[in-house]
Amino acid sequence: MTSKITPILMSGGAGTRLWPLSRQAKPKQFHRLGGDETLIQATALRVTGPMFNPPIVVCAAAHADMTRAQLAEVGITAQALIAEPAPRNTAAASVAAAAVAAEIDPDGVFILLHADNLVSDVPAMHAAIEAGRAAAQSGEVVIFSLKPTGPETIYGYIRAGAGEGLVRKVAQFVEKPDLATAKRFVADPDYGWNAGMFMFSAQAFLEECRRLAPAICAAAEAGVKDAQRSGNLIALGPAFLTAPSEAIDTAIMEKTDRASVVGADIGWSDVGNWNALWEGSVHDAEGNALDGDAIAVGSKGNIARTDGHTVVLAGVEDLVVVVENGVVLVTRRESTASVKAAVEALTAQGRGALL
């Protein structure tokens, strides 16, 4: 049995709330949004070193070459690059990854991470992973509950069961709450954010998937069995497309009795919208976050990003102004739902070329 943990990086997200920067051709995980590396590079780098094996990566087929190239830029080669012919949500993607993981290391422990998040305290993340390792080896599916920084209503929450140890059984999964409920959760140390970070042995995870989500599991495993393979590339077969589209949380985690939770305070952000990106950016004296040829005059609390054209903010507050590949977006910084609505409107109008 290997003593190292193998990361599984999930890189299938579209990041529509960061449009027009994040697009179908180049979603947010392939952009630099919090440092010198892209999000997928930063994710891979934080799970390198003596504790970890090289990663398994799940991505869209259209992004396989970009994924390989970006990882190569930071000296990382994936053990396996699993290419989805089309997205079928996180349950099917997780099963496909676990099936490949079982081929690579039947007795190993794997940690499943989204490739488009930020973590500011990597040592704390490693400590949390080490704390949950034994539970994962014993057959538990471990989920990490992240300490909230505020009463967010855009995340799901996890409630830990009774006990005092670092690893406790999951008592409850809670979908995105209203503000009053979120405030109550933040004040209760038993609750934390569900960031979709899981650790498990592949065999134990697949056993639960086959039991709790048989249709998803059968389709995903068939997609792996019939995959076209070339080097480290595993292009899933067409059976994968028959998998019901469902999140891993509702398909498996909310139903299993093998879920354990590890609380962690790792400085996590999903960088899920423009306001979140503003919060994590460097600000000028007036609270503006400017990237590219952007100038702010008599303006406060704005985020502006441009890929070439000069942007001048004059006498405005709390705006998002983005110029990217011929598209200009202007919205209120805290109107996080408006960008997704704009993407849906463009789709309905048949203007997919802008997406």
N, C-alpha and C positions, 0 to 999 in steps of 0.2 A: 504494500500500500504506500503510495506516495505521501510525503509529509507536506507537500506544497498544495496550495489552493489554486485552482484554475479560474480566472475571471471569464465570464460570459458578458460581452458588451452588446447591448441591444441598441442598434443604430437605425431603427426603422421609422422614427418619428418625422412628422412633416413640419412642425413648428409654425403653424399658420398664424399664431398670435404675434409673431415677429415679422410678418410680411410687411414690406416687400423685400427685406433683407433675406429672410428664410423663404425659399421657394422649392418647388418640387425638384428642380434640377440640382439645387444645392441647399438642403435644409440646414437648420441652425447648428447642428453638430459639426458641420464642416467650416464654420466661421470662428474667428477670433473674437470672443465676447467677454473676456475677463482676464486676459493675459497675453503672453507671447505665443501660446499654442492655441489651436482650435479646440473646441470642446471635446471632440473625440480623442484628440491627441492628449489632452490633459487628463481625461478619464483613464486612458491606457497607461499613462505614465504613473498615475497614483497607485496602480496595482502592478508595479514592476518591483524587482528586487528579490532577495532570498526567500521571501514568504510566498512568492507566486510563480506559477508557470506562465508561459506565453498565453495570450488570450484566445478564446473563440469569439468570433464576431458575427453577429446577424445583421444583415443590411439588405436594402432593396437591390435587386439585380442591376438596376441602372446606376447604382452607386458603388459597385464592387471595385472598379478600377480606382475611383477617387478614394475609397476607404483604404485600399492597399497602398496607394501613393502617400496619403497623409500619414499613415502609420510608419511607413518607411522613412519619412522625413525625420522622425524622432527615434529611429533605430529599432522599431518593433515589427516583427513578422508574426502574423496570427497563425496559430496551429491549424485553424480551420476558418474559412470565410464562407459563411452560409448565406446564399443569395436567395431572397424571397422573390418569386415571380410577380407577386402582388401582395399588399399587406392584408393580413387576416387577424389583426389585433394581437395583443401580447400573450394570450394563452397559447395559441398555435405556435407562435414564434418561440416561446419558452420550451414547449414540448420538443420542437425540432432541435433546439439547442441542446436540450437534455439528452435526446437520442444520440446526437453526435458525441456529446460528452461521455456517454456510457461506452461508446466505441473506443474513445481515446484513453479513458482511465476508469474502468468499471468500479474501482474502489475509492475513487477520488472524491474530494469535496470541491464544490463549485460555488462561486458567488456571482449572481446575476445583477448587473448594473445597467442603468440607462446611460448612453454615451453623450447625452446633451445637458448634463448638470454640472454645477460647480461645487467644489468642496474646498474650504479654506483651511481646515485642520486635518491634514492627512494622517499624522500620528494618532489622533483620536479615532479616526476611521479604522486604522490598522488594529488598534487596541480593541475596538468593538468587534471586528472580524475574528480576532483571536479568541475573544470571550465566547463567541457563538460556535466556534469550530467543533467542540466536543458534542454539542447537541446535534449539529448537522451530521456528524459521523455516526451518531446513534440512530439516525433515521428521522429526526425532526426536520421540518421545513422552517428555517429560521428567517424571520423578517426583522428588519431594523426599524425601530421607532425613533424618529429624529426630534430632538427638543425644539419646540416651536419658538420662534422669535417674536411672534405676535399672533393675534386671533384671526388667522387667515381662514377664509371661507372657500378658497379655491382648491384646497387639499382635503383628502380623506384623512381620518385619524385612526389610531390603534389604541385600544385600552389593554394594558397588561393586567394579568390576573394576580391573585394574591401571592405574596411572597416577598422576600427581601434580596434575593440573589440577582446577579447580572442577567441571567437568563430565566424568563418566566413564560408560562403558557399564555397564549393570546386569549383574552376574555371576550373581545368584541372588535369588529371592524365597523367604523362609522363613516358613512358617505359624507360628502361635503356639507357641513352644518351651516345654519344661519349664524349671524354675528353673535347673538347672545349666547348660543350654545358654544361657539368657538371660544369666547371669552372664558366660559366655565371650564372648557377643556385645558386651556393654557394655564389656568390656576391649579390644575390637578396633575401632579407628577406622574400619575398612571397613564396619562394620555400623551401621544406624540404623533407627529406627521407620518403618514404612510407615503414614503418616497419610492416605493417599488423596488427596494433592494432586498434580495433573497439569497439565502445560502442553504445548500442541500447536497446530499449525495444524489447522483443522477438516478440511481436505481430506485431510491425511496421516492423521489419526486415523480418518476414515471409511474410507479405503482399507484400513487394517489391520483394522477391524471387519468390513468386507465379506469380507475374506480369511479371517479367523480365527474369526468368529462370525456366519456368514451368516444363520442363522435369526433371531438376535436383531436383527441389523442390518436385515434386511428388514422385520420387524414394526415396529420403532421408526421407521424411515424412512416406512413406510406410515402409521403413526399421525400423523406430522407432515404428510404430504401430504394426508390426509383430515381434518385438524384443523378445528375451528370457530374462527374468528378474529374477535375484537372488540376494537378498540383494540390494546393490547399483550398481551392475553390470547390464548394459543394453547391451546385445549382439545383434547388429543390424541384422535384418532379411535379407534374400537374395535379396529382392527388392532393397536394397541399392546398390548392385553391378550393377544395370542397369542404374545408374546415369551417365550421360556424365561427363567425367573428364575435369574439367575446374577450373581455379583459381577464387576465390571470386572477385578479382579486375575486371577481364574482364566480368565475368558472371553477376555481380550485380553492383558493385560500380561505374564503368565507365559509367553505363547507368542510374542510378537513379538520380532524381532531389531532393532527400532528403538527400544528403551528405553534412555534415558540417565538418569543420576541426578545430582542436585545435593545435597550435604550442607548442612544448615542447623541452626543452633542458635537457635530463635526463641521459646523459652519456651512450647511448645505443650502443651495439655491437651484431651482430648476430653470432659472433665466427664462421663464415661460412667456413673458410679455414685455412690452417696452418700459412699463413702470418698474418691473423687477430689474431690468437691465440698468435703468437710471439709478435705482437704489444701490446697485453694486458697482457703479462707475465712480471714477474720480471726478469731483466737482470743482468748478471755479468758486470764487468768493461769493457769488450770487446763487450757487446751487445748480448751475448749468453743467451738463455733461455733453461735451462737444467732441466730435470725431470727424476728421477730415477738414475741409476748408469751410469751417463754420465760425461765425462771429456773433456774439451776443452783446447788444447795447441796451441798457436799461431794462434788462429782462432777467427773470428769476425762475429757477426750478424747471428748466426745459431740458430735453434731450434732443440733440440734432446730430445727424449722421449723413454724410454725403460721400458719394464715390467719385466726385469730380467737380460738379458745379458748386459755385460759392453759395452758401446759405447765410443770410443775415437775419437775425432775430432782433426786432426792435420793439421795445415796450410791451412784451408779451410774457405770460407766465404759464408754467405747467403744461407746455405743449410738447408733442412729439412731431418732429419734422425730419423725414427721411427721404433722401434722394438716392435711388438705387436702380441701375440698369434701365434708365428711361422712365421710371415711375416716381411720382412724388406723393408721399403720404403726409397728411396733416391731421392730427387728432389730439384730443385731450389726453394728458399723460395717464390719468387714472381711469379713463374709459377703456378698460382692458377688453371688454367684450366687443367693442366697435370694430376692431381690426378683423376679428374672426367673422363678424357679420359682413364686412366689406368683401372679404374673400368669398364668402358664400354668395353674395350678390354678383360678383364678377363671374363666378362659376355658372350661376343661373342665366347670365347674359351671354354665355358662350365665349367668354373672353379668357379662356384657359391659357393663352399664350402669355398673359401677364402673371400667371401663377407658377 
